[in-house]
Amino acid sequence: MADSKNPKVGELLTRAGVLRIQDLQEAISIAQDTGQMIGKVLIMSGFITKEDLAAAVEAQSMVRDGVLEAELAILGLSTCSREHLLLEQALDQLGWHPQNKPTAKLGELLIASGNISIEHLTKALDEMRESVRPLGSLLVEWEVISRELLQDALDVQCEIRDGKISKPDGVSKLARRAHEKALSISGQMRLNAQQ
């Protein structure tokens, strides 16, 4: 694997034997030609199921957060697909149990920092599972967060995963951004009221 701490979903799926390399290459080509997301192309082409993709995205997140080794993620994905299990169930069968290590999931960071509500996250996660679209792009499209805040949150997520800042420091950084946004909106409303 090119980078065992930052694996690509396609690499995880191919190494797990869930997806053939030639099918991944075909999907990449189609995605580039059509502008579709690779995951969506893989599902629409019948190369993988929605469940395979969801498990691979979850495994990728766990590897990036440092709570799961890449090789165990690959074994878990293989078990998921073969036995039609959730990733958590497959990992449990393999004898893996989660550590109490903090994760840096985008939704968690945005909620903890006060930038989105649990209702927004729940709705976006449901839509994400159905549409195979990234969480951040859905929240931006629905104008729950700005593109700039999404980029800030993704940067914080990477800094946490790289060990450059702690999760509480990252949440504080994003909370300041939410506070600045609230002040900006409040100032804009006062300005509009004066006009």
C-alpha positions in Angstrom: 0.0 0.0 0.0 1.4 3.4 -1.0 0.7 5.0 2.4 -0.4 2.7 5.1 -1.5 5.6 7.4 -3.5 7.3 4.6 -4.9 4.5 2.4 -7.3 5.2 -0.5 -10.6 3.4 -0.5 -9.9 1.8 -3.8 -6.6 0.4 -2.5 -8.3 -1.1 0.6 -11.0 -2.7 -1.5 -8.6 -4.2 -4.0 -6.2 -5.5 -1.4 -9.2 -7.0 0.4 -10.2 -8.8 -2.8 -13.5 -7.1 -2.9 -12.7 -5.1 -6.1 -10.5 -6.1 -9.0 -7.7 -3.6 -10.0 -9.0 -3.5 -13.6 -12.5 -2.6 -12.4 -11.1 0.2 -10.2 -9.1 1.5 -13.1 -12.2 1.5 -15.3 -14.2 3.3 -12.6 -11.5 5.9 -12.3 -11.5 6.5 -16.0 -15.3 6.8 -16.1 -15.3 9.1 -13.1 -12.8 11.4 -14.8 -14.8 11.4 -18.0 -18.2 12.0 -16.3 -17.2 14.0 -13.2 -19.0 11.5 -11.0 -17.5 10.3 -7.7 -15.5 7.1 -8.0 -17.5 5.4 -5.3 -20.7 6.1 -7.1 -19.3 4.8 -10.4 -18.1 1.6 -8.6 -21.6 1.0 -7.3 -23.4 2.0 -10.4 -21.2 -0.3 -12.5 -21.9 -3.2 -10.1 -18.3 -3.6 -9.1 -19.1 -3.2 -5.4 -22.2 -2.7 -3.2 -23.1 0.3 -1.1 -22.3 -1.7 1.9 -18.8 -2.5 0.6 -18.2 1.2 0.0 -19.5 2.2 3.4 -17.3 -0.4 5.1 -14.3 0.8 3.2 -14.9 4.5 4.0 -15.2 3.6 7.7 -12.1 1.4 7.6 -10.2 4.3 5.9 -11.3 6.7 8.6 -10.2 4.3 11.3 -6.8 3.7 9.8 -6.3 7.5 9.3 -7.3 8.1 13.0 -4.7 5.5 14.0 -7.3 3.2 15.7 -6.9 0.3 13.2 -3.9 -1.0 11.3 -4.2 -1.1 7.5 -3.7 -4.8 7.3 -6.4 -5.6 9.8 -8.7 -3.1 7.9 -8.1 -5.2 4.8 -8.9 -8.4 6.5 -12.0 -6.8 8.0 -13.2 -5.6 4.6 -12.7 -9.0 3.1 -14.7 -10.6 5.9 -17.5 -7.9 5.6 -18.0 -8.5 1.9 -17.7 -12.3 2.0 -20.0 -12.8 5.0 -22.3 -9.7 4.5 -21.4 -8.2 7.9 -20.9 -4.6 9.1 -17.2 -3.7 9.5 -17.6 -3.6 13.3 -19.0 -7.2 13.3 -16.2 -8.4 11.0 -13.5 -6.8 13.2 -15.1 -8.4 16.2 -15.0 -11.8 14.5 -11.3 -11.2 13.9 -10.7 -10.5 17.6 -10.2 -6.8 17.3 -11.7 -4.5 19.9 -11.6 -0.7 19.7 -9.2 1.3 21.9 -10.3 4.4 23.7 -8.3 6.5 21.2 -9.9 9.8 20.1 -11.1 9.9 16.5 -11.2 12.9 14.2 -14.4 12.4 12.2 -15.6 15.4 10.4 -19.1 15.3 11.8 -17.8 14.9 15.4 -15.6 17.9 15.0 -18.3 20.1 13.5 -20.8 19.1 16.2 -18.3 19.5 19.1 -17.3 22.9 17.9 -20.9 24.1 17.6 -20.9 24.5 13.8 -23.7 22.0 13.1 -26.4 20.3 15.0 -26.9 16.6 15.6 -30.0 16.9 13.4 -28.0 18.3 10.5 -25.4 15.5 10.9 -28.0 12.7 11.1 -29.8 14.0 8.0 -26.5 14.4 6.1 -25.3 10.9 7.1 -28.6 9.3 6.0 -28.3 11.2 2.7 -24.6 10.3 2.3 -25.4 6.6 2.6 -28.1 6.9 -0.1 -26.4 9.2 -2.5 -22.7 8.1 -1.9 -21.7 11.7 -1.6 -19.2 13.1 0.9 -20.6 14.5 4.1 -18.8 17.9 3.7 -20.2 18.5 0.3 -23.7 17.8 1.4 -23.4 20.2 4.3 -22.1 22.9 2.0 -24.8 22.3 -0.6 -27.4 22.6 2.0 -25.8 25.8 3.2 -25.3 24.4 6.7 -21.6 25.3 6.6 -19.6 27.4 4.1 -17.0 26.0 1.8 -14.4 27.9 3.8 -15.5 26.2 7.1 -15.4 22.8 5.4 -11.8 23.4 4.4 -10.9 24.6 7.9 -12.5 21.5 9.4 -10.7 19.2 6.9 -7.4 21.0 7.7 -8.1 20.5 11.5 -8.9 16.9 10.9 -5.6 16.3 9.1 -3.7 18.2 11.9 -5.3 16.0 14.5 -4.6 12.8 12.6 -1.0 13.9 12.0 -0.5 14.6 15.7 0.1 18.3 15.2 -2.7 19.3 17.5 -5.0 17.5 20.0 -8.6 16.9 19.3 -9.7 19.4 22.0 -7.4 22.1 20.4 -8.9 21.3 17.0 -12.4 21.6 18.3 -11.5 24.9 20.0 -10.1 26.2 16.7 -13.3 25.3 14.9 -15.5 26.8 17.7 -13.7 30.1 17.3 -14.6 29.9 13.6 -18.3 29.4 14.6 -18.1 32.3 17.0 -16.6 34.5 14.3 -19.3 33.4 11.9 -22.0 34.3 14.5 -20.5 37.7 15.0 -20.3 38.3 11.3 -24.0 37.3 10.8 -25.0 39.5 13.8 -23.0 42.4 12.4 -24.6 42.0 9.0 -28.1 41.9 10.5 -27.4 45.1 12.4 -26.1 46.7 9.2 -29.2 45.6 7.2 -31.5 46.9 10.0 -29.8 50.3 9.8 -30.3 50.7 6.1 
